[in-house]
């Protein structure tokens, strides 16, 4: 089984733990390992010289640091060109936190199931730092709300990809840590199946060897969701501002409808067009095509109708008459629909290439 598997190890400024990890992999029967020197610099040449001496290893080099995502893409491209007989690649971190037995378990599950497989850590383990535990739980909640995905470890670097999915993985955006999150976005969008396998939780020296930048990399990781939230806020402000302006346009009085109704319709048309364009270009990275626009407005009409029906039904069920309680009900309903709207836009409205064929 291991002879059909390639292990990919992105390495930036590694220490001797990388060599110990490679020795364990070779001892356990892995005979094809790609190590990417991601611009580590002259200070770390001695480590990579040792890597070159290992017959089972192929060393790829970035002259300057490009990021973990870029290193993985470089390795995937090399694999597709040079390993046509292999079935699967598995990525592992260079800091010694992924054990050979877990790498074997994850990769063999991928070959057996033909699914992408994540090796997931136990964040209730005593060795896990509180900030890591909180960060993972928060991120898992975000993925559950926005994508409907039940993930146990969103930032695991131990991932196995059957060869048939690598072309899609290489199209995921980002060159640094955000790439691993964008891979999950792409899997969700294309309905690529995922399996999660428990692995041993290993934290060495409180994870001091990590090159993760908490603020910059976190912003990049949550980029898609943050852009969606900002797009929604901007559209709401435009809607309110346009409504105010139209209410003061005297010429609208010639339209045989109440002024408030006319102003609300015109404001919503403008704000929805802006929201559609921003979501297409900035948030989901797709073209603002006619078909996407049709799907967007189908969703918008459905969302408004469902919101109105739910509010009306809850008012009757709960015998609500006070306007403030009706407004509270509508707020709760609309927040729930907000998350569903994101999922539908991500997987249907702005998915011009269609769903992944099964």
Buried (B, 14 or more C-beta within 10 A) or exposed (E): EBEBBBBBBBBBBBBEBBBEBBEBBBEEEBBBBBBBBBBBEEEBEEBBEBBEEBEEBBBBEBEEBBBBBBBBBBBBBBBBEEBEEBBBBBBBBBBBBBBBEBBBBBBBBBBEBBBBBBBBBEBEEEEBEEEBEEBBEEBBEBBEBBBEBEBBBBBBBBBBBBBEBBEBBBEBBBBBBBBBBBBBBBBBBBEBBBBBBBBEBBBEEEBEBBBEEEEEBBEBBBBBBBBBBEBBEBBEEBBEEBBEEBBEEEEBEEEEEEBEEBBBBBBBEBBBBBBBBBBBEEBBEBEBEEEBBEBBBEBBEEBEEBBEEBBEEBBEEEEBEEEEEBEEBBEEBBEBBBBBBBBBBBBBBBBEEEEBEE
